[in-house]
Amino acid sequence: MKAYLSITQLGKIKHITTETLRHYDRIGLFTPGYIDPDTRYRYYSLDQIEQIDTILELRDMGMSLGDIRTFMENRDVAMSLKLLSEKETELEKEIAVKRRLLKNIREKRCYIEQMQKEEAAGVPQEWKICHLKESIYVVSKVYRTEMEEYLLDVTMLKQNLSDDGSFQ
């Protein structure tokens, strides 16, 4: 007779809950190698450890259970390469988005820190120009209700700025 691990033993060895293993069984992703007909206890063969390792690795990569089930049903080298390439592309896009967010956060933090320094130094805060690495921000504490007044202010500001962003 084959050597089997109980659901509890497999859970402890692989650091997953027995409920996760039951869920995988319910959705047909990872079924026990043997179910005792009297007790309904689930048992897994040692041969199944590679399968659960693959499932857990794919989950760690962020793959959905549906995608993992499809992969497990059609495992081959071509499918593995396709799946990994798709995930790589997806992660590269996510990283690019996160990098843009991080850049934006750093620029905003720099702007706020600069405002704090200028306020502490007594620099008037009505209009200010802040250079943040690749961007230039103009901030006004003056609230204009009329669009014409706002456009006039912006036009005058543009006329008084040199190419490097300093006042002429």
C-alpha positions in Angstrom: 0.0 0.0 0.0 1.1 3.5 -0.8 2.3 5.8 1.9 -0.3 8.6 2.7 -0.3 11.8 4.7 -3.4 12.9 6.5 -4.8 16.3 5.6 -3.4 17.7 8.9 0.0 16.2 8.2 0.2 17.7 4.7 -1.1 21.0 5.9 1.7 21.2 8.5 4.4 20.1 6.1 3.3 22.7 3.5 2.3 25.4 5.9 -1.3 25.6 4.6 -4.5 25.2 6.4 -6.6 22.1 6.2 -9.5 24.4 5.1 -7.4 25.5 2.1 -6.8 21.8 1.2 -10.6 21.1 1.5 -11.3 24.2 -0.7 -8.9 23.0 -3.3 -10.7 19.6 -3.2 -14.1 21.2 -3.5 -13.1 23.2 -6.6 -11.4 20.2 -8.2 -7.9 21.8 -8.1 -6.2 19.3 -5.7 -8.1 16.2 -4.7 -7.0 13.7 -2.1 -5.3 10.5 -3.3 -7.5 8.5 -1.0 -10.7 9.2 1.0 -11.5 6.7 3.8 -15.1 5.5 2.9 -16.0 5.2 6.6 -14.5 8.3 8.2 -14.4 10.5 5.0 -10.9 11.6 6.1 -8.7 12.8 3.3 -5.3 11.4 2.6 -2.6 12.5 0.2 0.0 10.3 -1.4 3.7 11.3 -1.3 3.5 11.6 -5.1 1.1 14.5 -4.7 3.6 16.7 -2.9 5.0 17.9 -6.2 1.5 18.9 -7.3 0.7 20.9 -4.2 4.2 22.5 -4.4 3.4 23.7 -8.0 0.0 25.0 -6.9 1.5 26.9 -4.0 4.3 28.3 -6.2 1.8 29.5 -8.8 -0.4 31.1 -6.0 2.7 32.9 -4.7 3.2 34.3 -8.2 -0.3 35.8 -7.9 -2.1 33.4 -10.3 -5.8 32.8 -9.8 -7.1 29.4 -8.8 -8.9 29.2 -12.1 -5.7 29.7 -14.1 -3.9 27.3 -11.9 -6.6 24.6 -12.4 -6.3 25.1 -16.2 -2.6 24.8 -16.0 -2.7 21.7 -13.8 -5.1 20.1 -16.3 -2.9 20.8 -19.3 0.7 20.7 -17.9 3.4 20.7 -20.4 6.5 22.7 -21.2 4.8 25.0 -23.8 2.0 25.8 -21.3 4.5 26.5 -18.6 6.5 28.9 -20.8 3.3 30.6 -21.9 2.0 31.0 -18.4 5.3 32.3 -17.0 5.7 34.8 -20.0 2.2 36.1 -19.4 2.8 36.6 -15.7 6.2 38.2 -16.3 4.5 40.8 -18.7 1.8 41.4 -16.1 4.3 42.0 -13.3 6.4 44.3 -15.5 3.3 46.4 -16.1 2.5 46.5 -12.4 6.0 47.5 -11.5 5.9 50.4 -14.0 2.7 51.6 -12.4 4.2 51.3 -8.9 7.3 53.2 -10.1 5.1 56.1 -11.4 3.2 56.2 -8.1 6.4 56.2 -6.1 7.8 59.0 -8.3 4.6 61.0 -7.7 4.7 60.4 -4.0 8.4 61.5 -3.8 7.7 64.6 -5.8 4.7 65.6 -3.6 6.7 64.9 -0.4 9.5 67.1 -1.8 7.1 69.9 -2.6 5.6 69.8 0.9 9.0 69.7 2.6 10.0 72.7 0.4 6.9 74.6 1.5 7.6 73.9 5.1 11.2 75.3 4.8 10.0 78.4 3.0 7.2 79.0 5.5 9.7 78.7 8.3 12.0 81.1 6.6 9.2 83.6 6.2 8.9 83.3 2.4 5.5 84.7 1.2 3.2 81.8 0.2 0.8 83.6 -2.1 2.4 82.3 -5.3 5.3 80.0 -5.5 7.2 77.9 -8.0 8.6 74.6 -7.0 11.0 72.6 -9.1 10.5 68.9 -8.5 13.1 67.0 -10.5 11.5 66.7 -13.9 8.4 68.9 -13.2 7.7 72.4 -12.3 4.6 73.3 -10.2 3.1 76.7 -9.7 0.9 76.9 -6.6 -1.4 79.8 -5.7 -3.1 80.4 -2.4 -5.2 83.1 -4.0 -8.7 81.8 -4.9 -10.2 83.4 -8.0 -13.9 83.0 -8.7 -13.7 84.6 -12.2 -12.0 82.7 -15.0 -10.8 86.0 -16.6 -8.9 86.9 -13.4 -7.3 83.5 -13.2 -6.3 83.6 -16.8 -4.8 87.1 -16.4 -2.8 85.9 -13.4 -1.5 82.9 -15.3 -0.6 85.0 -18.3 1.3 87.5 -16.2 3.1 84.8 -14.4 4.2 83.2 -17.7 5.4 86.5 -19.0 7.6 87.0 -15.9 9.2 83.5 -16.0 12.4 82.8 -17.7 13.0 79.4 -19.4 14.6 78.0 -16.3 11.5 78.8 -14.2 13.0 81.7 -12.3 11.3 85.2 -12.2 12.7 87.8 -14.5 
